[in-house]
Amino acid sequence: MVFWKRLFNPDSPNSSEIPQFDGELVEVTAPSENPSRIFFSTEREIDLYELEELCDAVGWARRPLRKVKRALSYSFLVVSMWEVRGNKRRLIGFARATSDHAFNATIWDVVIHPKFQSQGLGKSMIKYMIRQLRNEDISNITLFADPHVIDFYRRLGFVLDPEGIKGMFWYPD
């Protein structure tokens, strides 16, 4: 879908000059004919179709775009990770956090494109998020993790059920 959008929309940020990122450069690849750079950004203008492509790449179930847009607008922090190669950019990572704006934040929707996994980029993105949340004086950061990524988050300092605390959920019938 994004391919067609880019093809028929020459003003798309993916086909024009590289946007200015408000985040930070996290890695520069080895010099080559067309080297890529990886950036984090907290800019909320994310193409929903590009985000959907990223989620598709990791096998996540599709969610209604209107709800995704609403979730982004109500998030306290949105972090995206971009590969910039030449004058093209591509969304390769994403996460967001909700918060009470005082004490607590919960990280949601952490996703890294499979081609960029196991390179330390997910770790860098979570550390970047924690730094941003701590800069806002948020002291209690939680997240929900699928069983196969619990060890990843443990290595970043997250504790499973600290002090025996158990999360509880309510679902509609």
N, C-alpha and C positions, 0 to 999 in steps of 0.2 A: 504494500500500500504506500509506504513512504517513497519507494522508487518512483511510482507514478506521480506522486505529489511533487517530488523534486523535478521530475522531467517537465511537468507542465507549469511549474511555478519558479521561474528564473530568479525571483527575489527571495527564495528560500535561504535562510542563513547557512544552509549546508552547501550552497553553490556560490555564495558571494564571499566577501572577505571574511577572514577569521574573526569571530566576535571577541570582544574584550572580556575576559573572565574575571570575576571578582574573587575567585578562589586562588589556589596555588598550584604551581607545577609540581608534580610528584615524581616523575621519572622521565628521563630522556633516553631514547633507545640509541643503540650504536649508530655512528654516522653511516649514512647510506645515501643513495640517490634521492630518496624521498623519506627522510626520517620522520618518525611520529613522536609527539609529545603527549603526555597524559596530564589533564587538569581536573581539579575539583572545582565545583562552583556551587554557590548557594542561590544563584539566580533561579527564580521560580518559573520562568518561561520555558517550559519543556513541551516539546511537541508530543501530544498524547499518542499519536500513531507510532512515533519512534519509541516511546516508552513501552507501548504494547508489543512492538517487535522484539524489544529486549526481553520482556517477560516471556514471550513465545519461545525465545531462544533457550531459555532454561526450563521450559515445560510447564510454566504456571498456567492455571486456568484463567481464561479471559474474564475480565470484569467489565461492566458497562462503563464506557468512557465518561459519561456524565457524572458517575459516582467517583471515578478516579480523579476527575477535575475538581470535584467538590472536596475530596480528601486532601488534595494538594493545597487547595485554598485555605483549609482549616488547619494545616500542619504548622507547627511551631518552627520547624527547621526542615528544609528540603535540600539534599545534597545530591548532585549529579556528577558523574565522572565522564570525561570526554577524551576521546583520542582525536588529536589534531594532526593531520598528515597533509602537508602542502596547504592549500586553502580550503580543505574539506574538514568537517568535524563529524564525529559519530558518537552517539550516546552508548557507553559501554558499562556504566554502573549507575546505581541509583539507591537511595535510601531516604527515609523521612522520619521525623519524630513529632509526636504530639506532646503537649506539656500543659501544666497548670500555671506556667510562667513564673513560678516561685521556687518550688522544691523538687518537683518530679517531672521526668520526661520518659517516654517509651519510644523505642526505636522500632520502626515497621518497614516492611517491604524492601529488605536488603537484597539487591540483585546485582550480580556481576556477569557480564557476557561470558559464556563458556570458554571462548578463545583467550580470555584474559584472567581466568581463574588460575590459582596455584602460582601466582607471580608476586604475591604480597600486596596486591592492589586492594583486595577486600579488607585486609588488616589496616592498610593505610586509610581507607575510607572510614572505617569505624573509629579509628584513633582521631581522625579529623573531626568526625561528628562529636565525639566525646569532648574534644578541645573546644569546639564551638558551644556546646551545651554548658561546659564548665565556665566559659567566658561570660555566660548569661547567669552565672551563679546557681545553676541547677546542680544539686548534689546527689540526687537519687535517680539513676538511669537504669531503666529496665528494658527488656525485650522479650519477645517470644521466638523460640527457635525450634525448627524441625529436629527430630532426633539425630539425623545424620550430620548436623552442623554444631551440635552442643560442644564438642571438643574444640572447635574453632573459636567459639566465644569464650570458653574457659581459658584458653591461651591468652586471651585479651583482657583477662581479669574479671569476667563475669562469673558469678557464683550461682549454681543451681540450687534453688530453694534455700536461700540463706536463712539461718536460724529457724528452719522448719516451716518457713512461710510457704503457703500453697496458694496459687492463683485459683480463682473460681470464675466460672463462666456461666452466663445465662444465654440460652438460645431459644428462639421462637419455636413452637411446636410445628 
